[in-house]
Amino acid sequence: MPRMDGGRFLDEKGKIARIQEIPVIVLTADTRALARANQIPAKRCLAKPVDVDVLLDTISSVSAVSD
């Protein structure tokens, strides 16, 4: 992202009440981020390169949980 990294985005998102409940799926090539995925305030964390079918299934499952 041009102005902030994903971690900063999640921090900033957490400060805005009206968007706190919007689910986030993290796509990363950083293996360290994957290792600490349970500490990241995101619904899912996927490794790049992402298989399109896996991404679509993940979006579908996260959307179903959020409804």
C-alpha positions in Angstrom: 0.0 0.0 0.0 1.4 3.4 -0.9 0.9 5.3 2.4 1.0 2.6 5.1 1.8 -1.0 5.6 -0.8 -3.7 6.5 0.0 -3.5 10.2 -0.5 0.2 10.4 -3.7 -0.2 8.4 -5.1 -2.7 10.9 -4.1 -0.4 13.8 -5.8 2.6 12.2 -8.9 0.5 11.3 -9.2 -0.5 15.0 -9.5 3.2 16.0 -12.5 3.9 13.8 -15.7 2.5 15.4 -17.8 2.3 12.2 -15.3 0.1 10.4 -14.0 -2.1 13.2 -16.3 -5.0 12.4 -15.3 -5.1 8.7 -13.4 -8.4 8.2 -9.8 -8.2 6.8 -8.0 -10.9 4.9 -4.3 -10.4 4.9 -2.3 -11.5 1.8 1.4 -11.6 2.6 4.7 -13.0 1.3 6.2 -12.4 4.7 6.6 -15.8 6.4 7.1 -14.1 9.8 3.6 -12.6 9.4 2.1 -16.0 8.7 3.9 -17.4 11.8 2.2 -14.8 14.0 -1.1 -14.8 12.2 -3.0 -15.5 15.4 -1.8 -12.2 16.8 -2.9 -10.1 13.8 -6.4 -8.7 14.0 -7.5 -10.2 10.7 -10.1 -12.9 9.9 -7.6 -14.9 7.8 -4.0 -14.7 6.6 -3.0 -16.2 3.3 0.4 -16.7 1.8 1.4 -15.2 -1.6 1.2 -16.2 -4.3 -2.5 -16.8 -3.5 -4.5 -19.4 -5.4 -7.6 -17.6 -6.8 -9.9 -20.4 -5.8 -8.5 -20.4 -2.2 -9.0 -16.6 -2.0 -12.6 -16.8 -3.3 -13.4 -19.5 -0.8 -11.8 -17.5 2.0 -13.8 -14.4 1.0 -17.0 -16.5 0.9 -16.4 -18.1 4.3 -15.4 -14.8 6.0 -18.5 -13.1 4.4 -20.8 -15.9 5.7 -19.4 -15.5 9.2 -19.9 -11.7 9.1 -23.5 -11.8 8.0 
